[in-house]
Amino acid sequence: MKERIAAALLSVAAMVAVVPAASASGHAELTNIRTGRHDGFERVVLDMNGLPSRSVSREANAVSNCASGRAVPMAGNEIVETTFFSAATYDGNFNRTYPGPRNFVPQGLANIKGIAITCDFESTLGIAVSYDDPDSRAEVFTLTNPDRVVIDIYS
């Protein structure tokens, strides 16, 4: 089961397209985090102004804040953490573009137990999604028009 998740994360990392940031700040800007429940999977949508230049995903048992090294508490049995390069929660003048919570439990989902921003430093943005079902697999991909990053957790 872990091999399946690891293979899925590696294939996802290879599939994420390299797209130049479209924002005037020189990096993609997170503006909102939305969630949804679908047949067979739950979805986290990161609404963005522009897209990250690239991303790397990893499976983890725990995550920490990239600046302080402090543990980021998250419920659930598994975590997928994705690091986005050339992305942030602020614009070129350091004004916040994402006004929402930094660590929260999304409502109305069965498998996903938490979403946390684990890094927001020097145009590097880390997002962790925790979930209960250890047999789940994650897919991370981008969509355009409007720009967004999608994290699907399949049960």
QUINORLIN-V748650 format. One record per residue. PHI is phi as a letter, one per 30 degrees, with the letter a starting at -180 (999 if undefined). D_CENTER is the distance of its C-alpha to the mean C-alpha in whole Angstrom. Layout:
<<PHI	D_CENTER> <PHI	D_CENTER>>
This chain:
<<999	22> <d	20> <d	21> <d	20> <d	16> <d	16> <d	18> <d	15> <d	13> <d	15> <d	16> <d	13> <d	12> <d	16> <d	15> <d	13> <d	15> <d	16> <b	17> <d	18> <d	17> <c	19> <d	19> <d	22> <d	20> <j	20> <b	16> <d	13> <c	13> <d	10> <c	13> <a	12> <b	9> <b	11> <b	12> <a	14> <c	16> <b	18> <d	21> <i	19> <a	16> <c	13> <b	11> <c	8> <c	8> <c	7> <d	11> <b	12> <c	15> <i	15> <b	12> <e	11> <d	14> <a	12> <b	9> <b	10> <c	9> <b	11> <d	12> <b	13> <c	16> <a	15> <b	13> <b	14> <d	14> <d	14> <d	17> <c	19> <i	19> <d	19> <d	17> <c	14> <d	16> <b	14> <d	16> <j	16> <c	17> <b	14> <b	11> <c	8> <c	7> <c	5> <c	7> <c	8> <c	12> <i	14> <b	11> <a	12> <c	12> <b	16> <c	18> <d	21> <c	23> <i	21> <d	21> <d	18> <c	16> <c	14> <d	16> <d	14> <d	14> <c	12> <a	12> <a	13> <c	14> <d	14> <c	17> <i	19> <c	16> <c	18> <c	16> <d	12> <c	14> <a	11> <b	8> <b	8> <d	8> <c	9> <a	11> <a	12> <b	15> <h	17> <i	14> <b	12> <c	8> <c	7> <b	4> <c	6> <b	7> <c	10> <b	13> <d	17> <d	18> <d	18> <c	19> <d	16> <b	14> <c	11> <b	10> <b	8> <a	10> <c	11> <b	14> <b	16> <i	19> <d	17> <d	14> <a	11> <c	7> <c	8> <b	6> <c	10> <c	11> <c	15> <c	18>>
